[in-house]
Amino acid sequence: MSKEVNVLEKEFLDYIKKMQAYEEALALIYWDLRTGAPKNGVEQRSKVIGVLSSEAFQMSTSEEMAKFINELSERTEELSEVAKLSLEECKKNYEKNKKIPAKEYEEYVILQANAESVWEEARAKADFNMFQPYLEKLVAFNKKFISYWGYKENKYNTLLDMYEPGVTVDIIDKVFGELKDVIVPLVKKISEAEQPQTDFLFQPFPVEQQKAFSHEILKQMGYDFNSGRLDTTVHPFAIGINPGDVRITTRYDENDWRTSVFGTIHEGGHALYEQNISKDLVGTPLCTGTSMGIHESQSLFYENILARDLAFWEKNYDVLKKYASGQFDHVSLEDFYRSINEAKPSLIRIEADDLTYALHIIIRYEIEKALFNDEVEVSELPEVWNRKYEEYLGIRPENDGEGVLQDVHWAGGSFGYFPSYALGYMYAAQLKNAMLKDLPNYEELLRNGELLPIKEWLTTHVHQYGKTKKPLEILESATGEGLNAKYLGNYLTEKFSKVYNL
Amino acid sequence: MSKEVNVLEKEFLDYIKKMQAYEEALALIYWDLRTGAPKNGVEQRSKVIGVLSSEAFQMSTSEEMAKFINELSERTEELSEVAKLSLEECKKNYEKNKKIPAKEYEEYVILQANAESVWEEARAKADFNMFQPYLEKLVAFNKKFISYWGYKENKYNTLLDMYEPGVTVDIIDKVFGELKDVIVPLVKKISEAEQPQTDFLFQPFPVEQQKAFSHEILKQMGYDFNSGRLDTTVHPFAIGINPGDVRITTRYDENDWRTSVFGTIHEGGHALYEQNISKDLVGTPLCTGTSMGIHESQSLFYENILARDLAFWEKNYDVLKKYASGQFDHVSLEDFYRSINEAKPSLIRIEADDLTYALHIIIRYEIEKALFNDEVEVSELPEVWNRKYEEYLGIRPENDGEGVLQDVHWAGGSFGYFPSYALGYMYAAQLKNAMLKDLPNYEELLRNGELLPIKEWLTTHVHQYGKTKKPLEILESATGEGLNAKYLGNYLTEKFSKVYNL
């Protein structure tokens, strides 16, 4: 007595629409918590988050969901494309969530929370021993999860797949290797070259003026203020609540305008992605960026490739001067351009420049891969970390606070996440290369502040698809080939040869 | 095989906690929609509202709810006070919602939406004929609802009870009658007296300075900025999302600082109520103001009784001058005091002063009562309206746009709502009178800007109870007597005799 497939499809779509409604309410709550929700209301708000997220979670693992998956999976050829792909997404989540015993998952969630607060203290005290037992447990849990979920070829692939579906250790080993071969010698050359002047960057630049300039650049990029807003927070972020409501935040440093301006452009890149997802996907789990890496490709394309291009500033340097209080009056465009592209090895990932950043990521990738293949123990991490920094960047942390303890990711159990940052940068350079074929006047567009054709190209090839295509599908259909590290390698070589007159 | 009552009570409390979680998410969504949500996201957000509110509604009328009501109602003496009162509240809603056939209610909701948009156009065109058929249907629906719900003594009582439980036509007839007997002659006398000078009020007062002054006053009142925030909107409001998160908004008119300052104080009065509800009630339907009228008593107490008192300005006039740009430099405190208490008859309720406001309400009450007792037809309303304005206020609308069409309430089907405004004012005056017995130094407190004991008195006698006491119970336990119009009558007589040197 099975239902007509179209009736069942309709029921399934209604069901996921409801789940997405909870997710949307949660997204708004998160945005609010980070942009000024009164602190005394937070405790009760957390309970609301608990109710809504457990409702959404239960729906994702319910018997009703199981029924949809069972009955519709056999007849996918009769389903609409959106229903079919949504079903796949739901199935993936269902299996992922169902395979972990509830009790174990609960323990893990508690461990995560404790680990994060211990990590915070350990980092402040630069005391790895304090954090080590927690990290060991987190790794052990994740190894067990991998055993539940299964893996192909390499255990670490299962973790990578959560952030960058389809991208494997084989692929990353190859591209990160090639990248390292370009960046490590480049970093060495640069450190011996004449350094750009940068002192003029750090003059007081009134916050309101920084804000006005950021607004102007966002508009130039094609960020739609009728589908978003810009607020101030300590930790900047972009959040897609729905495609008509994609908000970004930034922070302002009066003595370093780059924080807000490049930060806003970065979040703006994320936001353009979420604003331009096809409206057909609203109310489904497909209505979001397809992966961390593709998301990062959008933010890094705008922040690094576009907004650190000389042509971009041929248009915008005068605009910037208009908002600034005279700090650039005696600085040539060339010197300005060199200053915002300064690169030098440093210890802290989130403060790294655009050239050395990938090395920070590669180090983390190599460590995670070794960890999950039992080639290194948690207790050895500080030493391994420091050795790699010395080898790749030529500098060595003086303590674990500025070394292995610097990132929150592992404390939150997010293994497999880091590679996405560098993958995103590679995607960005590869997409730029493909874009140039369709927009041979790219530089001229930048010079004229005509950034809309660029956004449109990205919408056509990336944004619109949401999660209906996997990362490498996006890349391949946009660029005609698989992931290729040479584009980022070439981009970095050309760029920094120019900046440093190599 | 009935469950232990304590198990069932726990299940019931969890159940209503979940309902309240949906309500809290909805409250945040409403706040966000009114304070700058991007317009392109609204359509999808409305669907989220639909999902969450229908979920909450279904829970309020579900079989599970029926089971709780049936099984727990018989054993209320075994329940905690909070559970018992929550159950009563749920039962009341259950019965109210269950008695209307679903299909009829659906039709009514659609009618409301259409009526509001027609009303908007009709008001703009001052065309009552356009709106009349919609109003007729709205009245007819409400009459039918009354027949489903039943009534005691007067059909209109059923509508009153939705906004002001326990307050009946008998009570209102008496107090409104007494009030009218005081206000109508007072208005007449005042119109013949020397008018206060007011021109100095309408000078440019920078918005940022108005904001800073409003902040200072809110702090003086005891509004807790760790449990709230102040934003800007076209239509000011206060919203209790939870007691630790009670937000207010205001609007700024550069040429009339009174809009923001008295508006903020008004909303601040509402907010103090919601901020100081007992934490024991969080997560239950009792965690909100007990009625429209009691809520309004708090806002009107602060806005009119406290913040238009001479003693209040003995402290704050100098503060105001500090923020203003010289407009009060040559204005004595006495003249200032008279200017902010100017009273004269006008046609539009929301622009009315503190003396004549009650007359606007009395007119609406008399009309609604007549409507639901079949003593007047919808078609006759414009004429009835205009006649009453002439009789009570001495002025007659020139068209229905500034007459019977001015308020949105009827277009939204909110019959029985209006009386709360004037009841609130009466409650406020009566509460003030009782407060004086405990705080004989009330005026001195105002003179010193020490408003916290006043807030504490209100918390002790009103705020903390949330919805655990009915409006008249609050009033009686705080003041030792039932609703008595003489307090407001005396207050208005004394106040305006002083202002107008009668």
Interface residues (C-beta under 8 A of the other chain):
Chain A: K17 K18 A21 Y22 E24 A25 L28 I29 D32 G36 A37 P38 K39 N40 G41 V42 E43 Q44 R45 K47 V48 G50 V51 L52 D224 F225 N226 S227 G228 R229 I241 N242 P243 G244 D245 V246 R247 V282 G283
Chain B: K17 K18 A21 Y22 E24 A25 L28 I29 D32 G36 A37 P38 K39 N40 G41 V42 E43 Q44 R45 K47 V48 G50 V51 L52 D224 F225 N226 S227 G228 R229 I241 N242 P243 G244 D245 V246 R247 V282 G283
